[in-house]
Amino acid sequence: MQNTTPLLLAGAGPFGLSLAAYLKHEKIEHVHVGASMDYWKNFMPQKMFLRSACDWHLDPHNEATIVNYLKTLNLQPADVEPLSLDFYLTYIEWFQRQKNISPLPAWITKIDQAGHGFEVTFADGSSTLAEKVVMAVGLRYFKNIPEPLNSLFPSGRFHHTAEYIDFSNLKDKRVLIVGGRQSAFEWAALIHEEGAQNIHMTYRHDTPTFTPSDWTWVNPLVESMANRPEWFRNLSQEEKDAIIKRMWGEGRLKLEPWLAKRITQETIHLHPQTQVTDCKELPTGELQISLNDGSTFPIDHVILATGYKMDIAQIPMLANGTLTSKIKTQNGFPVLDESFQSSVPNLYFTGLPAAQDFGPFFGFTAAANTSARIIGRALSMKQNG
Ligand SMILES: Cc1cc2nc3c(=O)[nH]c(=O)nc-3n(C[C@H](O)[C@H](O)[C@H](O)COP(=O)(O)OP(=O)(O)OC[C@H]3O[C@@H](n4cnc5c(N)ncnc54)[C@H](O)[C@@H]3O)c2cc1C
């Protein structure tokens, strides 16, 4: 007989773990599936630092916060900021222990409608029937490699940042990084520190400034949204645009000051206001790069720091069934109601897919515990009839 559950929570990154904490606290019966923090462990460089600080914690009940974790270590935020990826992962392990959260590290291959609920199929062929499903599956399906970059470089010679996090193969190599935001610069610093011979960076805009980002305005907005989930959607388009511009401005127009020294190296060459016009593979195996400012140089490998673009049609577990075409979308985002429910009843999305209806904060961990409270309350009301 197939297993059944009233609720399947897919994803054990910040959004899934935060919701799991809420569900546990409210004793809402559920099955939680996902490899804990695997995107952070397997698709980000081990020596990376976070942009966010200690105030963006996961606890919907405000107890297992990063600051309270630090108290157990007799440390202050200033002792650990900027947060290393290692530190953040140890916080998450502590958080999971505090909340007694142990997701099942199973891989979902398909979710399809079955009766009034869903059949969720796993990589080992087993399946579960779930009345409701919450999708907290993160960014991994939305890597953006825009044209013409897709066809400009020979296959196997370029990778998206998420696909290239171990730089040991780049020792003594020459690298081109396409992109000029924080990830591009942090990858450049890390690749330089791994002993690359030369790193060229090309981007279409000016070099962003090494200025501390100001995220202090985000927390009050996200916190108040927990009791006003309709707040962002009810703003005028002008007001929404202003918030989006401010959020992405903090993220994209600034680089973390702690990167400045690491980037100012003779071997790191910045090419602001440029684009790649040509890439020729030479008989030596080198790639000869031409930019639209006339410069040319040989390299060995290309890294595309070209970010992410929402398109839920890219989520294989939905595309493998019949759900993709049933979910109403706008600009690639699922259209969600005030409890994060999609146009398919009982199918919820959080994290980046919720950013269009709930605001750009949902691309960051800042929104995880607010999301948990809103979805958790809605599920609790459904459970209690
Ligand atoms: C380089 C980089 C740096 C970043 N730095 C910051 C930062 O400093 N601060 C910040 O707030 N945000 C940062 N972000 C954004 C951050 O990654 C996201 O906000 C966050 O990871 C979103 O959490 P999530 O829970 O939605 O997804 P994820 O953390 O991606 O977790 C997704 C979960 O879904 C599971 N899953 C996916 N598919 C399946 C499947 N088929 N079957 C089973 N399970 C599945 C995974 O196993 C995982 O458990 C950064 C992103 C990148 C790429």
The ligand as a Tripos MOL2 file, in Angstrom:
@<TRIPOS>MOLECULE
LIG
   53    58     1     0     0
SMALL
NO_CHARGES

@<TRIPOS>ATOM
      1 C1         26.2030   32.2970   -4.3090 C.3       1 LIG1
      2 C2         24.9780   32.6280   -3.4970 C.ar      1 LIG1
      3 C3         25.1040   33.3390   -2.3250 C.ar      1 LIG1
      4 C4         23.9730   33.6540   -1.5690 C.ar      1 LIG1
      5 N1         24.1260   34.3820   -0.4190 N.ar      1 LIG1
      6 C5         23.0450   34.6620    0.3340 C.ar      1 LIG1
      7 C6         23.1730   35.3640    1.5680 C.ar      1 LIG1
      8 O1         24.2580   35.7610    1.9760 O.2       1 LIG1
      9 N2         22.0420   35.6090    2.2900 N.ar      1 LIG1
     10 C7         20.8010   35.2090    1.8620 C.ar      1 LIG1
     11 O2         19.8140   35.4570    2.5660 O.2       1 LIG1
     12 N3         20.6470   34.5480    0.6950 N.ar      1 LIG1
     13 C8         21.7350   34.2650   -0.0690 C.ar      1 LIG1
     14 N4         21.5830   33.5920   -1.2470 N.ar      1 LIG1
     15 C9         20.2250   33.2000   -1.6560 C.3       1 LIG1
     16 C10        19.8870   31.8900   -0.9440 C.3       1 LIG1
     17 O3         20.5960   30.8420   -1.5400 O.3       1 LIG1
     18 C11        18.4260   31.6190   -1.0170 C.3       1 LIG1
     19 O4         17.7390   32.6970   -0.4380 O.3       1 LIG1
     20 C12        18.0490   30.3830   -0.1820 C.3       1 LIG1
     21 O5         18.9100   29.2900   -0.4010 O.3       1 LIG1
     22 C13        16.6750   29.9800   -0.5410 C.3       1 LIG1
     23 O6         16.3330   28.9590    0.3350 O.3       1 LIG1
     24 P1         15.3590   27.8180   -0.1210 P.3       1 LIG1
     25 O7         15.0210   27.0620    1.1170 O.co2     1 LIG1
     26 O8         14.2510   28.3910   -0.9210 O.co2     1 LIG1
     27 O9         16.2120   26.9190   -1.1430 O.3       1 LIG1
     28 P2         17.5360   26.0490   -1.0530 P.3       1 LIG1
     29 O10        18.4440   26.5150   -0.0080 O.co2     1 LIG1
     30 O11        18.0540   25.9750   -2.4430 O.co2     1 LIG1
     31 O12        16.9900   24.5980   -0.6360 O.3       1 LIG1
     32 C14        16.2260   23.8330   -1.5360 C.3       1 LIG1
     33 C15        15.8920   22.5080   -0.9130 C.3       1 LIG1
     34 O13        15.0360   21.8020   -1.8160 O.3       1 LIG1
     35 C16        15.4870   20.4770   -1.9610 C.3       1 LIG1
     36 N5         15.1010   19.9560   -3.2650 N.ar      1 LIG1
     37 C17        15.2190   20.5630   -4.4740 C.ar      1 LIG1
     38 N6         14.7830   19.7360   -5.4370 N.ar      1 LIG1
     39 C18        14.3960   18.5970   -4.8170 C.ar      1 LIG1
     40 C19        13.8700   17.3570   -5.2820 C.ar      1 LIG1
     41 N7         13.6590   17.1170   -6.5700 N.pl3     1 LIG1
     42 N8         13.6070   16.3910   -4.3610 N.ar      1 LIG1
     43 C20        13.8230   16.6080   -3.0290 C.ar      1 LIG1
     44 N9         14.3090   17.7660   -2.5400 N.ar      1 LIG1
     45 C21        14.5930   18.7480   -3.4390 C.ar      1 LIG1
     46 C22        16.9800   20.5500   -1.7640 C.3       1 LIG1
     47 O14        17.5240   19.2900   -1.4090 O.3       1 LIG1
     48 C23        17.0820   21.5900   -0.6520 C.3       1 LIG1
     49 O15        16.9290   20.9350    0.5700 O.3       1 LIG1
     50 C24        22.6930   33.2560   -2.0100 C.ar      1 LIG1
     51 C25        22.5660   32.5210   -3.1950 C.ar      1 LIG1
     52 C26        23.6920   32.2030   -3.9270 C.ar      1 LIG1
     53 C27        23.5160   31.4180   -5.1960 C.3       1 LIG1
@<TRIPOS>BOND
     1     1     2 1
     2     2     3 ar
     3     2    52 ar
     4     3     4 ar
     5     4     5 ar
     6     4    50 ar
     7     5     6 ar
     8     6     7 ar
     9     6    13 1
    10     7     8 2
    11     7     9 ar
    12     9    10 ar
    13    10    11 2
    14    10    12 ar
    15    12    13 ar
    16    13    14 ar
    17    14    15 1
    18    14    50 ar
    19    15    16 1
    20    16    17 1
    21    16    18 1
    22    18    19 1
    23    18    20 1
    24    20    21 1
    25    20    22 1
    26    22    23 1
    27    23    24 1
    28    24    25 2
    29    24    26 1
    30    24    27 1
    31    27    28 1
    32    28    29 2
    33    28    30 1
    34    28    31 1
    35    31    32 1
    36    32    33 1
    37    33    34 1
    38    33    48 1
    39    34    35 1
    40    35    36 1
    41    35    46 1
    42    36    37 ar
    43    36    45 ar
    44    37    38 ar
    45    38    39 ar
    46    39    40 ar
    47    39    45 ar
    48    40    41 1
    49    40    42 ar
    50    42    43 ar
    51    43    44 ar
    52    44    45 ar
    53    46    47 1
    54    46    48 1
    55    48    49 1
    56    50    51 ar
    57    51    52 ar
    58    52    53 1
@<TRIPOS>SUBSTRUCTURE
     1 LIG1         1 GROUP 0 **** ****
